Amino acid sequence: MFPVPASIPAIVARLQELDPASLSPIDLVEWVAGWQQVIAAAQAEQARGFRQAVVKPGPMGDYVDDELAAALVVTRQSIERCTARGMSLHAYPVLADALRAGRVDLRKVDVILDESFVLSFDSVRAEVVAQATEAATGLTAPQLARFVRRLILAADPEIGEKRAKEARTERGVDLRWGPDSMAWVSAYLPAAAAVGAFTVLDALAGTCDQGDGRTVDQRRADAFSDLFDTILDSGQTPDGTALPLRHGQRAAVHVTLAASTLHGLDDQPGDLGGYGPIPASMARELAHRGSWTTVLTDEHGALRTDAGDRADGQRDRYRPGAELTRTVLARDVTCTWPGCRQPAQRCDLDHIEPFDHSDPARGGPTTAENLHALCRHHHQAKTAKVWNVRRDKATGNTIWTSPLGITYARSPIPVYCAPSVYDGTHRPPVADGPPPF
């Protein structure tokens, strides 16, 4: 490690003078550690900038996180994490100095701040942060987390009960995308409820044919998914209660694929709502199990919007009809704010040019061209005119202008079609009836 205080440029200059291929093993370790020191120092400086953006947002106002998210091409949740860290590091200079000096890394900073957050008194938390910062140099992040928890329990003997009550309010279910058309569904539950759920899955897995070649983990996973497939297929919960409607439609898994892919003329990927691209075989399997909505695309795979307009004919009405709703949701796939991944099915349908309730003829029409999907947060930002939006008719891009006047574009998400669909080489069979024909 380099001596402190040493400026970041000075450390970088010294490291760049050295060729790692020519270093001895011990010097190479020091060289790697030196770059880690540079990374930590740079992150400490960036944290100062995040804090400054919050305390002095200028025209960005309450939507400073959105401005930073658009500039860095990350999610708003990531920026919220960064700005909170910047505020906390300012409040605890001993931890900020340790990060700037490279004595701790960003992961350890987050462990100390996250674990100590539950303490009631700033003075007590400051002491815990100081002790944890001193010990962090010789501990891994998981070891440090346990160390901080012991400090907290010593500082406040009642904290265990308090944390259990607070944590219970945070219970929920999380969907995380994985590679190869896989995903994780994890539930954050009180320990007794979690053990109970796993006990049920374990029992269901044990009743399966254990000679079918599946592992016990695979049987538990299949039992878990079977529970929810049954509810979706029936439209009812186990006690007979009907699942609530969304946008006037029954809860369902949505998959989009080209007709040529459906008929096996090509193997272009489909799109699973709330997830993303999936292999053609998986898309076909899902498609043949459900009901259908036919939408038209142009030669680039972008969904045409005129079909929904013609079907509904509701240019002078505020609420879109069922066909127009399905068209817009299928076209947008997600919230149309740049970088937002909220599935369109869980979004609001917003008029880009506001609808005039007093005189519909003067306001924005209720058409696919003038509608788009927005999550509630970005809908509010647009309604408040903090962010402004328009659609480029030529490209279909949704163009957003930030409070600082910077523009960002969100392009349409196409349906994947083989080139042969448009050059006349292959054509789907003539439809004799309703899909799937």
Buried (B, 14 or more C-beta within 10 A) or exposed (E): EBEBEBEBEEBBEEBEEBEEEEBEEEEBEBBEEBBEBBBBBBBBEBBBEBBEBBEEBEEBEEBBBBBBBBEEEBBBEBBBBBBBBBBBBBBBEBBBBBBBBBBBBBEBBBBBBBBBEBBEEEEBBBBBBBBBBEBBEEBEBEBBBEBBBEBBEEBBEEBEEEBEEEBEEEEEEEEEEEEEBEEEEEEEBEEEEEEEEBEEBEEBBEEBEEEEEBEEEEBBBBBBEEEEEEBBEEEEEEEEEEBEEEBEBEEBBBBBBBBBBBBEBBBBBBBBBBBBEBBBEBBBEBBEEBEEBEBEBEEEBBBBBEBBBEBBEBBEBEEBBBBBBBBBBBBBBBBBBBBBBBBBBBBBBBBBEEBBEEEBEEBBBBBBBBBBBBBEBBBBBBEEEBBBBEBEEEEBBBBBEBBEEEEBEBEBBBBBBBEEBBEEEBEBEEEEEEEBE
